[in-house]
Amino acid sequence: GDGREFVCVRPTSVAIRAEDGRFVSNTDISSFIRSLPLGKNTRSFSSLDASGSTSQSANITESVQLGAELLLIDEDLTATNAMNRDTRMAALVSDSDEPIVPLVAKLDALSGIGVSAILVLGSSSAFF
């Protein structure tokens, strides 16, 4: 391994990842997903087969609701579109028309409620 297997964390820490195909039941993902195709409800989202971005959003929401104080996120295991929105895409699609709110835009809000994040990154500099 690369050393991650030796990391010790508090019991209120949770690993976050995208889980394509995950079951989600009545979870409010509206903080991360503004709208979904066919008008699917993001305030009470349910799916038998969630996408990467909706499953990651559900994982974060559920973890925070259950008292997580630290989110551990490995970029390689995430939905890229739910992590960051690059400047070129922002120029093409306005924020108000973009249905996904990237995690980078929510880090301050999470910090404000006592939730920190450790991100393991290999390709994105948007978090620095």
Residue pairs with C-beta under 8 A, 6 or more apart in sequence:
4 74
4 120
9 70
9 72
10 69
10 70
12 67
12 68
12 69
12 70
13 68
13 69
13 70
13 71
13 72
14 63
14 68
14 70
14 71
14 72
15 72
15 73
15 74
16 56
16 59
16 60
16 63
16 71
16 72
16 73
16 78
17 56
17 59
17 73
17 74
17 77
17 78
18 52
18 53
18 55
18 56
18 59
18 77
18 78
18 79
18 82
19 50
19 52
19 55
19 56
19 59
20 50
20 51
20 52
20 55
21 49
21 50
21 55
22 47
22 49
22 50
22 55
22 58
23 47
23 48
23 49
23 50
24 45
24 46
24 47
24 50
24 54
24 55
24 58
25 46
26 44
26 45
26 46
27 44
27 45
27 46
27 58
27 61
27 62
28 42
28 43
28 44
28 45
28 61
29 42
29 45
29 54
29 57
29 58
29 61
30 42
30 43
31 57
31 61
31 101
31 106
31 109
32 53
32 56
32 57
32 60
32 61
32 82
32 100
32 101
32 103
32 106
33 42
33 45
33 53
33 54
33 57
33 99
33 100
33 101
34 42
34 98
34 99
34 100
34 101
35 42
35 99
36 42
36 45
36 54
36 99
45 54
45 58
47 54
50 58
51 79
52 78
52 79
52 81
52 82
53 79
53 81
53 82
53 100
55 79
56 78
56 79
56 82
57 82
60 71
60 103
63 71
64 110
64 113
64 115
68 115
69 114
69 115
69 116
70 115
70 116
70 117
70 118
71 110
71 115
71 116
71 117
71 118
72 117
72 118
72 120
73 103
73 117
73 118
73 119
73 120
74 120
75 83
75 119
75 120
75 121
75 122
75 123
75 124
76 120
76 122
78 103
81 100
81 102
82 100
82 102
82 103
83 102
83 103
83 104
83 124
84 102
84 103
84 104
84 124
84 126
84 127
85 98
85 100
85 102
85 104
85 105
86 126
89 98
90 98
103 117
104 126
104 127
107 117
107 127
110 116
110 117
119 127
121 127
